[in-house]
Amino acid sequence: MQLIDGKATATAIKAEIAKEVKEIMAKGGKQPHLAAVLVGHDGGSETYVKNKVLACEACGFKSTLIRYEDNISEEELLQCVDKLNNDPDVDGFIVQLPLPKHIDEQKIIEAIDYRKDVDGFHPINVGRMAIGLPCFISATPLGIITLLKRYNIETSGKKCVILGRSNIVGKPMAQLMMQKEYGDATVTVCHSRSKDLKKECQEADIIIAAIGRPAFVTADMVKEGAVIVDVGTTRVPDNTRKSGFRLSGDVDFENVAPKCSFITPVPGGVGPMTICSLMKNTLAAGKKEYYS
């Protein structure tokens, strides 16, 4: 069993990005600039945005954090998006999700200029990804594809089961694993209504678990030599920790790991790669790689 180290891989990629940024700026080019909009004080979002700011520093990017209280009106937030769309110095920006209940998330996502949508959530980027055109790919699926490639994990012709059908992970992951350029695999998407979910998993060469249910994937669901990618990060109570909780993945790591050829840990697997992918998208935005 080999551990897929997302933390080390992300560190290496950020160093590669920083080197490229130095070269761009040495030739008189523009420093890539990522802006993040944070509404309210959600603990997970606070941590995530803080890590994005640190990643920008590591990559040599300029970063801007725009904060609002959770009573901001939808109209004010749309005005902020419009301002960022029209700021020539901002190459890419994200509006951190989830947003307060009184704000229509989809409306905000669609208001973002798709050429600056480094989260890859805008329908234009989602559509282009679906048919294999150059675009910003949402960060978690891009991070997973990058890990599989970096570890030289064979995906072509393999049976891949994806647990979960969210717009952020499950659906785009299925699209990418199907496409010749990325996964070239035979893909099955399972969810809460799937019959014989256990049997589907037992036949899978690759399982990508993204359902948000701690330790859902057990050893009896996994065949010998399978590749397991665990996207889950659920806080579960743990009195032995100072924080009072620990992060748990969707996979029963202790019992599943011995059966695997490769497996991602939680934390330290997919998580660091998500932020790293956002940096890759920001660099591409700065270089006008997909959209001039």
MIDOSE-1310 file (N, C-alpha, C; in nm, 2 decimals, decimal comma, always signed):
residues 292
mqli	+0,08/-0,12/+0,00/+0,00/+0,00/+0,00/+0,09/+0,13/+0,00; +0,06/+0,22/-0,09/+0,13/+0,34/-0,10/+0,04/+0,46/-0,07; +0,08/+0,54/+0,02/+0,00/+0,66/+0,06/+0,02/+0,77/-0,04; -0,09/+0,83/-0,09/-0,08/+0,94/-0,18/-0,07/+1,07/-0,10
dgka	+0,04/+1,13/-0,10/+0,07/+1,24/-0,02/+0,04/+1,37/-0,09; -0,09/+1,42/-0,06/-0,13/+1,55/-0,12/-0,06/+1,67/-0,08; -0,02/+1,67/+0,05/+0,05/+1,78/+0,11/+0,19/+1,80/+0,04; +0,27/+1,69/+0,02/+0,40/+1,70/-0,04/+0,38/+1,74/-0,19
tata	+0,28/+1,68/-0,25/+0,26/+1,71/-0,40/+0,22/+1,85/-0,42; +0,13/+1,90/-0,33/+0,09/+2,05/-0,34/+0,21/+2,14/-0,32; +0,30/+2,11/-0,22/+0,41/+2,19/-0,19/+0,51/+2,20/-0,31; +0,53/+2,08/-0,38/+0,61/+2,07/-0,50/+0,55/+2,16/-0,61
ikae	+0,42/+2,15/-0,63/+0,35/+2,22/-0,74/+0,36/+2,37/-0,71; +0,34/+2,41/-0,59/+0,34/+2,56/-0,56/+0,48/+2,61/-0,58; +0,59/+2,53/-0,56/+0,72/+2,57/-0,58/+0,74/+2,59/-0,73; +0,69/+2,50/-0,81/+0,70/+2,51/-0,96/+0,62/+2,64/-1,01
iake	+0,51/+2,67/-0,95/+0,43/+2,79/-0,99/+0,51/+2,91/-0,95; +0,57/+2,91/-0,83/+0,65/+3,03/-0,78/+0,77/+3,06/-0,88; +0,83/+2,95/-0,93/+0,94/+2,97/-1,02/+0,89/+3,03/-1,15; +0,78/+2,98/-1,20/+0,72/+3,04/-1,32/+0,68/+3,19/-1,31
vkei	+0,62/+3,22/-1,19/+0,58/+3,36/-1,16/+0,71/+3,45/-1,16; +0,81/+3,40/-1,10/+0,94/+3,48/-1,10/+0,99/+3,51/-1,24; +0,98/+3,41/-1,33/+1,03/+3,42/-1,47/+0,94/+3,52/-1,54; +0,81/+3,51/-1,52/+0,71/+3,60/-1,58/+0,74/+3,75/-1,55
makg	+0,76/+3,77/-1,41/+0,79/+3,90/-1,36/+0,93/+3,96/-1,40; +1,02/+3,87/-1,42/+1,16/+3,91/-1,46/+1,15/+3,96/-1,60; +1,06/+3,91/-1,68/+1,04/+3,95/-1,82/+0,95/+4,07/-1,83; +0,91/+4,13/-1,72/+0,82/+4,25/-1,72/+0,68/+4,21/-1,72
gkqp	+0,64/+4,09/-1,70/+0,50/+4,05/-1,70/+0,43/+4,08/-1,57; +0,30/+4,06/-1,57/+0,22/+4,10/-1,45/+0,22/+3,99/-1,34; +0,22/+4,03/-1,22/+0,21/+3,94/-1,11/+0,06/+3,89/-1,10; +0,04/+3,76/-1,10/-0,10/+3,71/-1,09/-0,17/+3,76/-0,96
hlaa	-0,29/+3,79/-0,97/-0,37/+3,85/-0,86/-0,50/+3,77/-0,83; -0,51/+3,71/-0,72/-0,63/+3,63/-0,68/-0,70/+3,71/-0,57; -0,83/+3,73/-0,58/-0,91/+3,79/-0,48/-1,01/+3,69/-0,42; -1,04/+3,70/-0,29/-1,14/+3,61/-0,23/-1,24/+3,69/-0,15
vlvg	-1,36/+3,66/-0,17/-1,47/+3,73/-0,10/-1,53/+3,63/+0,01; -1,52/+3,67/+0,13/-1,57/+3,59/+0,24/-1,68/+3,66/+0,31; -1,80/+3,59/+0,32/-1,92/+3,64/+0,38/-1,94/+3,57/+0,52; -1,95/+3,64/+0,63/-1,98/+3,58/+0,76/-1,85/+3,52/+0,82
hdgg	-1,88/+3,43/+0,92/-1,77/+3,38/+1,00/-1,77/+3,22/+1,01; -1,81/+3,16/+0,91/-1,81/+3,01/+0,91/-1,67/+2,96/+0,93; -1,65/+2,87/+1,03/-1,52/+2,82/+1,07/-1,44/+2,76/+0,96; -1,51/+2,67/+0,89/-1,44/+2,60/+0,78/-1,40/+2,69/+0,67
sety	-1,49/+2,79/+0,63/-1,46/+2,89/+0,53/-1,34/+2,98/+0,57; -1,34/+3,02/+0,70/-1,23/+3,10/+0,75/-1,10/+3,03/+0,73; -1,09/+2,90/+0,77/-0,97/+2,83/+0,76/-0,92/+2,81/+0,61; -1,02/+2,78/+0,53/-1,00/+2,76/+0,39/-0,94/+2,88/+0,32
vknk	-1,00/+3,00/+0,35/-0,96/+3,12/+0,29/-0,82/+3,16/+0,34; -0,80/+3,14/+0,47/-0,67/+3,17/+0,53/-0,56/+3,09/+0,46; -0,59/+2,96/+0,43/-0,49/+2,87/+0,36/-0,47/+2,92/+0,22; -0,57/+2,98/+0,15/-0,56/+3,03/+0,02/-0,47/+3,15/+0,02
vlac	-0,48/+3,23/+0,12/-0,39/+3,35/+0,12/-0,25/+3,31/+0,14; -0,22/+3,21/+0,23/-0,09/+3,15/+0,25/-0,03/+3,09/+0,12; -0,12/+3,02/+0,05/-0,08/+2,96/-0,08/-0,04/+3,06/-0,18; -0,11/+3,18/-0,18/-0,08/+3,29/-0,28/+0,06/+3,34/-0,25
eacg	+0,09/+3,35/-0,12/+0,23/+3,40/-0,08/+0,33/+3,30/-0,13; +0,31/+3,17/-0,11/+0,40/+3,07/-0,15/+0,42/+3,07/-0,30; +0,32/+3,10/-0,38/+0,33/+3,10/-0,52/+0,38/+3,24/-0,58; +0,39/+3,34/-0,49/+0,43/+3,47/-0,54/+0,32/+3,55/-0,61
fkst	+0,20/+3,52/-0,57/+0,08/+3,59/-0,62/+0,05/+3,71/-0,53; -0,02/+3,80/-0,59/-0,08/+3,91/-0,51/-0,22/+3,86/-0,46; -0,26/+3,88/-0,34/-0,39/+3,83/-0,30/-0,46/+3,94/-0,22; -0,60/+3,94/-0,24/-0,68/+4,04/-0,17/-0,80/+3,96/-0,11
liry	-0,82/+3,99/+0,02/-0,93/+3,93/+0,09/-1,04/+4,04/+0,12; -1,16/+4,02/+0,07/-1,27/+4,11/+0,09/-1,37/+4,04/+0,19; -1,39/+4,11/+0,30/-1,48/+4,05/+0,40/-1,61/+4,12/+0,42; -1,72/+4,05/+0,44/-1,85/+4,11/+0,47/-1,91/+4,03/+0,58
edni	-2,00/+4,10/+0,66/-2,08/+4,03/+0,76/-2,19/+3,95/+0,69; -2,25/+3,85/+0,77/-2,34/+3,77/+0,70/-2,48/+3,83/+0,68; -2,49/+3,96/+0,72/-2,62/+4,03/+0,69/-2,61/+4,11/+0,56; -2,50/+4,10/+0,48/-2,49/+4,17/+0,36/-2,61/+4,13/+0,26
seee	-2,66/+4,23/+0,19/-2,77/+4,20/+0,10/-2,71/+4,14/-0,03; -2,80/+4,07/-0,10/-2,76/+4,00/-0,23/-2,71/+4,11/-0,33; -2,78/+4,22/-0,32/-2,75/+4,33/-0,42/-2,61/+4,38/-0,39; -2,57/+4,40/-0,27/-2,44/+4,45/-0,23/-2,33/+4,35/-0,28
llqc	-2,36/+4,22/-0,26/-2,26/+4,12/-0,30/-2,25/+4,12/-0,45; -2,36/+4,13/-0,52/-2,35/+4,14/-0,67/-2,27/+4,26/-0,72; -2,28/+4,37/-0,64/-2,21/+4,49/-0,68/-2,06/+4,46/-0,66; -2,02/+4,39/-0,55/-1,88/+4,35/-0,53/-1,83/+4,27/-0,64
vdkl	-1,91/+4,17/-0,68/-1,87/+4,08/-0,80/-1,85/+4,16/-0,92; -1,94/+4,25/-0,95/-1,93/+4,34/-1,07/-1,80/+4,42/-1,07; -1,77/+4,47/-0,95/-1,64/+4,55/-0,93/-1,52/+4,47/-0,96; -1,52/+4,34/-0,91/-1,40/+4,25/-0,93/-1,40/+4,21/-1,08
nndp	-1,51/+4,19/-1,14/-1,52/+4,16/-1,29/-1,45/+4,26/-1,37; -1,47/+4,39/-1,33/-1,42/+4,50/-1,41/-1,28/+4,56/-1,36; -1,22/+4,49/-1,26/-1,09/+4,54/-1,21/-0,98/+4,47/-1,29; -0,91/+4,55/-1,38/-0,81/+4,49/-1,47/-0,70/+4,42/-1,39
dvdg	-0,67/+4,46/-1,27/-0,56/+4,40/-1,19/-0,59/+4,27/-1,13; -0,72/+4,24/-1,12/-0,76/+4,11/-1,06/-0,78/+4,00/-1,17; -0,69/+3,90/-1,17/-0,69/+3,80/-1,27/-0,80/+3,69/-1,25; -0,82/+3,66/-1,12/-0,92/+3,56/-1,09/-0,97/+3,59/-0,95
fivq	-1,10/+3,55/-0,92/-1,15/+3,56/-0,78/-1,25/+3,45/-0,75; -1,27/+3,44/-0,62/-1,37/+3,34/-0,57/-1,46/+3,40/-0,47; -1,58/+3,36/-0,47/-1,68/+3,39/-0,36/-1,69/+3,27/-0,28; -1,64/+3,27/-0,16/-1,64/+3,15/-0,08/-1,78/+3,10/-0,04
lplp	-1,80/+2,97/-0,07/-1,93/+2,91/-0,04/-1,91/+2,83/+0,09; -2,02/+2,80/+0,17/-2,16/+2,84/+0,15/-2,18/+2,99/+0,18; -2,29/+3,04/+0,12/-2,33/+3,18/+0,15/-2,45/+3,18/+0,24; -2,48/+3,29/+0,31/-2,60/+3,29/+0,40/-2,73/+3,26/+0,32
khid	-2,83/+3,20/+0,39/-2,95/+3,15/+0,33/-3,02/+3,25/+0,24; -3,02/+3,38/+0,28/-3,09/+3,48/+0,20/-3,03/+3,52/+0,07; -2,91/+3,46/+0,04/-2,84/+3,49/-0,09/-2,85/+3,37/-0,18; -2,89/+3,40/-0,31/-2,90/+3,29/-0,41/-2,76/+3,26/-0,46
eqki	-2,70/+3,15/-0,42/-2,56/+3,11/-0,46/-2,55/+3,10/-0,61; -2,64/+3,04/-0,67/-2,63/+3,02/-0,82/-2,63/+3,16/-0,89; -2,71/+3,25/-0,84/-2,71/+3,39/-0,90/-2,57/+3,45/-0,89; -2,51/+3,44/-0,77/-2,38/+3,49/-0,75/-2,28/+3,43/-0,85
ieai	-2,28/+3,29/-0,85/-2,19/+3,22/-0,94/-2,20/+3,26/-1,09; -2,32/+3,28/-1,13/-2,35/+3,32/-1,27/-2,31/+3,46/-1,30; -2,30/+3,55/-1,19/-2,26/+3,69/-1,21/-2,11/+3,70/-1,23; -2,04/+3,60/-1,19/-1,89/+3,61/-1,20/-1,85/+3,60/-1,35
dyrk	-1,76/+3,68/-1,39/-1,71/+3,67/-1,53/-1,64/+3,54/-1,54; -1,69/+3,45/-1,64/-1,63/+3,32/-1,65/-1,48/+3,32/-1,67; -1,43/+3,43/-1,73/-1,28/+3,44/-1,75/-1,20/+3,46/-1,63; -1,27/+3,49/-1,52/-1,21/+3,51/-1,39/-1,25/+3,41/-1,29
dvdg	-1,34/+3,31/-1,33/-1,40/+3,21/-1,24/-1,30/+3,10/-1,21; -1,20/+3,13/-1,13/-1,09/+3,03/-1,10/-1,14/+2,91/-1,02; -1,26/+2,92/-0,96/-1,32/+2,81/-0,89/-1,38/+2,71/-0,99; -1,41/+2,75/-1,12/-1,46/+2,66/-1,22/-1,61/+2,63/-1,20
fhpi	-1,68/+2,72/-1,14/-1,82/+2,68/-1,11/-1,92/+2,75/-1,21; -1,88/+2,85/-1,29/-1,97/+2,91/-1,38/-2,01/+2,81/-1,49; -2,14/+2,82/-1,52/-2,20/+2,73/-1,63/-2,11/+2,72/-1,75; -2,05/+2,83/-1,79/-1,97/+2,83/-1,92/-1,85/+2,74/-1,90
nvgr	-1,78/+2,75/-1,78/-1,67/+2,66/-1,75/-1,71/+2,52/-1,73; -1,82/+2,50/-1,67/-1,87/+2,36/-1,65/-1,90/+2,30/-1,78; -1,97/+2,37/-1,87/-2,01/+2,32/-2,00/-1,89/+2,29/-2,09; -1,79/+2,38/-2,09/-1,67/+2,36/-2,16/-1,59/+2,24/-2,12
maig	-1,59/+2,22/-1,98/-1,52/+2,11/-1,93/-1,59/+1,98/-1,97; -1,72/+1,98/-1,98/-1,80/+1,86/-2,01/-1,77/+1,81/-2,15; -1,74/+1,91/-2,24/-1,71/+1,86/-2,38/-1,56/+1,87/-2,42; -1,48/+1,89/-2,31/-1,33/+1,88/-2,33/-1,26/+2,00/-2,39
lpcf	-1,33/+2,12/-2,37/-1,26/+2,24/-2,42/-1,18/+2,30/-2,31; -1,07/+2,38/-2,34/-0,99/+2,45/-2,24/-1,08/+2,54/-2,15; -1,06/+2,53/-2,02/-1,14/+2,60/-1,92/-1,08/+2,59/-1,78; -1,14/+2,66/-1,69/-1,10/+2,64/-1,55/-1,18/+2,53/-1,50
isat	-1,11/+2,43/-1,45/-1,18/+2,31/-1,39/-1,19/+2,32/-1,24; -1,30/+2,29/-1,19/-1,32/+2,31/-1,04/-1,21/+2,24/-0,96; -1,17/+2,30/-0,85/-1,04/+2,28/-0,79/-1,02/+2,13/-0,73; -1,13/+2,08/-0,67/-1,11/+1,95/-0,61/-1,09/+1,84/-0,72
plgi	-1,18/+1,83/-0,82/-1,16/+1,73/-0,93/-1,03/+1,75/-1,00; -0,99/+1,87/-1,02/-0,85/+1,90/-1,08/-0,74/+1,85/-1,00; -0,76/+1,87/-0,86/-0,65/+1,82/-0,77/-0,64/+1,67/-0,77; -0,76/+1,60/-0,78/-0,76/+1,45/-0,78/-0,69/+1,40/-0,91
itll	-0,73/+1,46/-1,02/-0,67/+1,42/-1,15/-0,51/+1,44/-1,15; -0,47/+1,55/-1,09/-0,33/+1,58/-1,08/-0,26/+1,48/-0,99; -0,32/+1,44/-0,88/-0,26/+1,34/-0,79/-0,24/+1,20/-0,86; -0,35/+1,16/-0,93/-0,34/+1,04/-1,01/-0,23/+1,04/-1,11
kryn	-0,21/+1,15/-1,18/-0,11/+1,16/-1,28/+0,03/+1,16/-1,22; +0,04/+1,24/-1,11/+0,17/+1,25/-1,04/+0,22/+1,12/-0,98; +0,13/+1,04/-0,94/+0,17/+0,90/-0,89/+0,16/+0,79/-1,00; +0,15/+0,84/-1,12/+0,15/+0,74/-1,24/+0,05/+0,63/-1,22
iets	-0,07/+0,66/-1,17/-0,17/+0,56/-1,15/-0,25/+0,54/-1,28; -0,25/+0,42/-1,32/-0,31/+0,39/-1,45/-0,46/+0,40/-1,44; -0,53/+0,48/-1,52/-0,67/+0,50/-1,51/-0,74/+0,46/-1,64; -0,67/+0,45/-1,75/-0,73/+0,42/-1,88/-0,78/+0,28/-1,88
gkkc	-0,91/+0,27/-1,92/-0,98/+0,14/-1,92/-1,02/+0,09/-1,79; -0,99/+0,15/-1,68/-1,02/+0,10/-1,55/-1,16/+0,13/-1,51; -1,22/+0,05/-1,42/-1,35/+0,08/-1,37/-1,34/+0,17/-1,25; -1,40/+0,29/-1,26/-1,40/+0,39/-1,16/-1,54/+0,41/-1,10
vilg	-1,55/+0,40/-0,97/-1,68/+0,43/-0,91/-1,66/+0,56/-0,83; -1,76/+0,65/-0,85/-1,76/+0,78/-0,78/-1,88/+0,78/-0,69; -1,85/+0,80/-0,56/-1,96/+0,80/-0,46/-2,00/+0,95/-0,44; -2,12/+0,99/-0,48/-2,16/+1,13/-0,47/-2,18/+1,19/-0,60
rsni	-2,28/+1,28/-0,61/-2,31/+1,35/-0,74/-2,33/+1,50/-0,72; -2,25/+1,56/-0,63/-2,25/+1,70/-0,62/-2,20/+1,78/-0,74; -2,24/+1,90/-0,75/-2,19/+1,98/-0,86/-2,05/+2,02/-0,85; -2,00/+2,02/-0,72/-1,86/+2,06/-0,70/-1,76/+1,95/-0,71
vgkp	-1,80/+1,82/-0,68/-1,70/+1,71/-0,69/-1,76/+1,60/-0,78; -1,87/+1,54/-0,74/-1,91/+1,41/-0,81/-1,93/+1,43/-0,96; -2,01/+1,52/-1,00/-2,04/+1,54/-1,14/-1,92/+1,57/-1,22; -1,84/+1,68/-1,19/-1,72/+1,71/-1,27/-1,62/+1,60/-1,26
maql	-1,61/+1,53/-1,15/-1,52/+1,42/-1,14/-1,55/+1,31/-1,24; -1,68/+1,28/-1,25/-1,73/+1,18/-1,35/-1,69/+1,22/-1,49; -1,72/+1,35/-1,52/-1,69/+1,40/-1,66/-1,54/+1,38/-1,69; -1,45/+1,42/-1,59/-1,31/+1,41/-1,62/-1,26/+1,27/-1,63
mmqk	-1,31/+1,18/-1,54/-1,26/+1,04/-1,55/-1,30/+0,97/-1,67; -1,41/+1,02/-1,74/-1,46/+0,96/-1,86/-1,37/+1,01/-1,98; -1,33/+1,13/-1,97/-1,26/+1,19/-2,09/-1,12/+1,13/-2,12; -1,10/+1,11/-2,25/-0,98/+1,05/-2,29/-0,85/+1,12/-2,24
eygd	-0,86/+1,25/-2,24/-0,74/+1,33/-2,20/-0,70/+1,32/-2,05; -0,80/+1,29/-1,97/-0,78/+1,29/-1,83/-0,78/+1,15/-1,77; -0,90/+1,08/-1,76/-0,91/+0,95/-1,70/-0,92/+0,84/-1,79; -1,00/+0,86/-1,90/-1,02/+0,75/-2,00/-1,07/+0,62/-1,94
atvt	-1,15/+0,64/-1,83/-1,20/+0,52/-1,75/-1,34/+0,49/-1,78; -1,39/+0,38/-1,74/-1,53/+0,34/-1,74/-1,59/+0,39/-1,60; -1,68/+0,48/-1,61/-1,73/+0,55/-1,48/-1,87/+0,51/-1,44; -1,88/+0,48/-1,31/-2,02/+0,46/-1,25/-2,03/+0,56/-1,14
vchs	-2,14/+0,64/-1,14/-2,17/+0,73/-1,03/-2,27/+0,67/-0,94; -2,24/+0,66/-0,81/-2,33/+0,60/-0,71/-2,38/+0,71/-0,62; -2,50/+0,70/-0,56/-2,55/+0,79/-0,47/-2,65/+0,73/-0,37; -2,72/+0,81/-0,30/-2,81/+0,75/-0,19/-2,92/+0,66/-0,24
rskd	-2,95/+0,67/-0,37/-3,06/+0,59/-0,43/-3,00/+0,47/-0,51; -2,87/+0,45/-0,51/-2,81/+0,34/-0,59/-2,84/+0,21/-0,53; -2,88/+0,11/-0,62/-2,90/-0,03/-0,58/-2,76/-0,09/-0,59; -2,74/-0,19/-0,50/-2,61/-0,27/-0,50/-2,49/-0,18/-0,50
lkke	-2,49/-0,08/-0,42/-2,38/+0,01/-0,41/-2,25/-0,06/-0,37; -2,27/-0,16/-0,27/-2,15/-0,24/-0,22/-2,09/-0,32/-0,34; -2,18/-0,38/-0,42/-2,13/-0,46/-0,53/-2,05/-0,37/-0,63; -2,11/-0,26/-0,66/-2,04/-0,16/-0,76/-1,90/-0,13/-0,71
cqea	-1,89/-0,10/-0,58/-1,76/-0,07/-0,52/-1,66/-0,19/-0,52; -1,71/-0,31/-0,50/-1,63/-0,43/-0,49/-1,57/-0,46/-0,63; -1,63/-0,41/-0,74/-1,58/-0,43/-0,87/-1,49/-0,32/-0,92; -1,48/-0,21/-0,84/-1,41/-0,09/-0,89/-1,26/-0,11/-0,87
diii	-1,18/-0,06/-0,98/-1,04/-0,05/-0,97/-1,00/+0,08/-0,89; -1,09/+0,18/-0,91/-1,07/+0,31/-0,85/-1,20/+0,36/-0,78; -1,19/+0,40/-0,65/-1,31/+0,45/-0,59/-1,28/+0,59/-0,54; -1,36/+0,69/-0,58/-1,35/+0,83/-0,54/-1,47/+0,86/-0,45
aaig	-1,45/+0,87/-0,32/-1,55/+0,89/-0,22/-1,58/+1,03/-0,19; -1,69/+1,08/-0,22/-1,72/+1,22/-0,19/-1,87/+1,24/-0,15; -1,91/+1,18/-0,04/-2,05/+1,18/+0,01/-2,06/+1,25/+0,14; -1,95/+1,27/+0,21/-1,96/+1,34/+0,34/-2,02/+1,25/+0,45
rpaf	-2,00/+1,12/+0,44/-2,04/+1,03/+0,55/-1,92/+0,96/+0,61; -1,88/+0,99/+0,73/-1,76/+0,94/+0,79/-1,75/+0,79/+0,79; -1,63/+0,73/+0,74/-1,60/+0,59/+0,74/-1,71/+0,51/+0,67; -1,77/+0,56/+0,57/-1,88/+0,50/+0,49/-1,82/+0,38/+0,41
vtad	-1,71/+0,39/+0,35/-1,65/+0,29/+0,27/-1,57/+0,20/+0,36; -1,62/+0,07/+0,37/-1,56/-0,03/+0,46/-1,48/-0,13/+0,39; -1,39/-0,21/+0,46/-1,30/-0,30/+0,39/-1,37/-0,40/+0,30; -1,49/-0,44/+0,34/-1,57/-0,54/+0,26/-1,62/-0,49/+0,13
mvke	-1,61/-0,36/+0,11/-1,66/-0,29/-0,01/-1,54/-0,28/-0,11; -1,42/-0,31/-0,07/-1,30/-0,28/-0,15/-1,23/-0,40/-0,20; -1,20/-0,41/-0,33/-1,12/-0,53/-0,37/-0,97/-0,51/-0,35; -0,90/-0,62/-0,34/-0,75/-0,61/-0,33/-0,69/-0,53/-0,44
gavi	-0,60/-0,44/-0,40/-0,53/-0,36/-0,51/-0,60/-0,24/-0,56; -0,72/-0,21/-0,50/-0,79/-0,09/-0,55/-0,72/+0,04/-0,51; -0,75/+0,15/-0,59/-0,70/+0,28/-0,56/-0,82/+0,36/-0,50; -0,79/+0,42/-0,38/-0,90/+0,49/-0,31/-0,86/+0,63/-0,29
vdvg	-0,95/+0,72/-0,34/-0,94/+0,87/-0,32/-1,05/+0,91/-0,23; -1,01/+0,97/-0,11/-1,11/+1,00/-0,01/-1,12/+1,16/-0,01; -1,24/+1,20/-0,05/-1,26/+1,35/-0,06/-1,33/+1,40/+0,07; -1,38/+1,31/+0,15/-1,46/+1,35/+0,27/-1,38/+1,42/+0,38
ttrv	-1,44/+1,52/+0,44/-1,37/+1,58/+0,55/-1,49/+1,63/+0,65; -1,52/+1,54/+0,74/-1,63/+1,56/+0,83/-1,57/+1,58/+0,97; -1,61/+1,68/+1,05/-1,56/+1,69/+1,19/-1,64/+1,60/+1,27; -1,56/+1,51/+1,34/-1,63/+1,41/+1,43/-1,57/+1,44/+1,57
pdnt	-1,66/+1,43/+1,68/-1,61/+1,45/+1,81/-1,50/+1,36/+1,86; -1,40/+1,42/+1,92/-1,28/+1,34/+1,97/-1,23/+1,41/+2,10; -1,26/+1,35/+2,21/-1,22/+1,41/+2,34/-1,07/+1,41/+2,36; -0,99/+1,33/+2,29/-0,85/+1,33/+2,31/-0,78/+1,45/+2,24
rksg	-0,85/+1,52/+2,15/-0,79/+1,63/+2,08/-0,82/+1,76/+2,16; -0,73/+1,85/+2,15/-0,75/+1,99/+2,21/-0,87/+2,06/+2,15; -0,89/+2,04/+2,02/-1,00/+2,11/+1,96/-1,14/+2,05/+1,99; -1,13/+1,92/+2,04/-1,25/+1,85/+2,07/-1,31/+1,77/+1,95
frls	-1,24/+1,78/+1,84/-1,29/+1,70/+1,72/-1,17/+1,66/+1,63; -1,19/+1,57/+1,54/-1,09/+1,53/+1,44/-1,16/+1,53/+1,31; -1,08/+1,53/+1,20/-1,14/+1,52/+1,07/-1,14/+1,37/+1,03; -1,26/+1,34/+0,98/-1,27/+1,20/+0,93/-1,31/+1,20/+0,78
gdvd	-1,25/+1,11/+0,71/-1,28/+1,09/+0,57/-1,41/+1,00/+0,55; -1,44/+0,98/+0,42/-1,55/+0,89/+0,39/-1,51/+0,74/+0,39; -1,38/+0,72/+0,41/-1,33/+0,58/+0,41/-1,28/+0,54/+0,55; -1,31/+0,42/+0,58/-1,26/+0,36/+0,71/-1,11/+0,33/+0,69
fenv	-1,03/+0,43/+0,70/-0,89/+0,42/+0,65/-0,81/+0,30/+0,71; -0,82/+0,29/+0,84/-0,75/+0,19/+0,92/-0,77/+0,05/+0,86; -0,89/+0,01/+0,83/-0,92/-0,12/+0,78/-0,92/-0,13/+0,63; -0,94/-0,02/+0,56/-0,94/-0,03/+0,41/-0,79/-0,02/+0,35
apkc	-0,71/+0,06/+0,41/-0,57/+0,09/+0,36/-0,49/-0,04/+0,33; -0,49/-0,14/+0,42/-0,41/-0,26/+0,39/-0,45/-0,33/+0,26; -0,57/-0,31/+0,21/-0,62/-0,38/+0,08/-0,58/-0,30/-0,04; -0,54/-0,17/-0,02/-0,52/-0,08/-0,14/-0,38/-0,09/-0,20
sfit	-0,38/-0,05/-0,33/-0,25/-0,02/-0,39/-0,21/+0,12/-0,36; -0,30/+0,21/-0,37/-0,28/+0,35/-0,33/-0,41/+0,40/-0,26; -0,38/+0,50/-0,16/-0,49/+0,56/-0,09/-0,45/+0,70/-0,04; -0,55/+0,79/-0,04/-0,52/+0,92/+0,01/-0,56/+0,93/+0,16
pvpg	-0,48/+0,99/+0,25/-0,52/+1,01/+0,39/-0,61/+1,13/+0,40; -0,68/+1,14/+0,52/-0,76/+1,26/+0,56/-0,71/+1,29/+0,70; -0,66/+1,41/+0,73/-0,63/+1,51/+0,63/-0,49/+1,48/+0,56; -0,46/+1,57/+0,47/-0,33/+1,56/+0,40/-0,33/+1,49/+0,26
gvgp	-0,45/+1,46/+0,21/-0,46/+1,40/+0,08/-0,52/+1,49/-0,02; -0,65/+1,49/-0,04/-0,71/+1,57/-0,14/-0,71/+1,72/-0,10; -0,73/+1,75/+0,03/-0,75/+1,89/+0,07/-0,64/+1,99/+0,02; -0,51/+1,96/+0,05/-0,41/+2,05/+0,00/-0,41/+2,07/-0,15
mtic	-0,45/+1,96/-0,22/-0,45/+1,97/-0,37/-0,56/+2,06/-0,42; -0,67/+2,08/-0,34/-0,78/+2,17/-0,38/-0,73/+2,31/-0,39; -0,66/+2,35/-0,29/-0,60/+2,49/-0,29/-0,50/+2,50/-0,39; -0,41/+2,40/-0,41/-0,31/+2,40/-0,51/-0,37/+2,42/-0,65
slmk	-0,48/+2,35/-0,68/-0,55/+2,36/-0,81/-0,60/+2,50/-0,83; -0,65/+2,57/-0,73/-0,69/+2,71/-0,74/-0,58/+2,80/-0,78; -0,46/+2,77/-0,73/-0,34/+2,84/-0,77/-0,30/+2,82/-0,91; -0,32/+2,69/-0,96/-0,29/+2,66/-1,10/-0,39/+2,74/-1,19
ntla	-0,52/+2,74/-1,15/-0,62/+2,81/-1,23/-0,59/+2,96/-1,23; -0,54/+3,02/-1,12/-0,51/+3,16/-1,11/-0,39/+3,19/-1,20; -0,29/+3,11/-1,20/-0,17/+3,13/-1,29/-0,22/+3,13/-1,44; -0,31/+3,03/-1,47/-0,36/+3,02/-1,61/-0,44/+3,15/-1,64
agkk	-0,52/+3,20/-1,54/-0,59/+3,33/-1,56/-0,50/+3,44/-1,59; -0,39/+3,45/-1,51/-0,30/+3,56/-1,53/-0,23/+3,55/-1,66; -0,21/+3,43/-1,71/-0,14/+3,41/-1,84/-0,24/+3,42/-1,96; -0,37/+3,44/-1,93/-0,48/+3,44/-2,03/-0,47/+3,31/-2,11
eyys	-0,45/+3,20/-2,04/-0,42/+3,07/-2,11/-0,55/+3,02/-2,18; -0,67/+3,04/-2,12/-0,79/+2,98/-2,18/-0,87/+3,08/-2,25; -0,88/+3,21/-2,19/-0,96/+3,31/-2,25/-0,88/+3,44/-2,26; -0,87/+3,49/-2,38/-0,79/+3,62/-2,40/-0,88/+3,74/-2,36
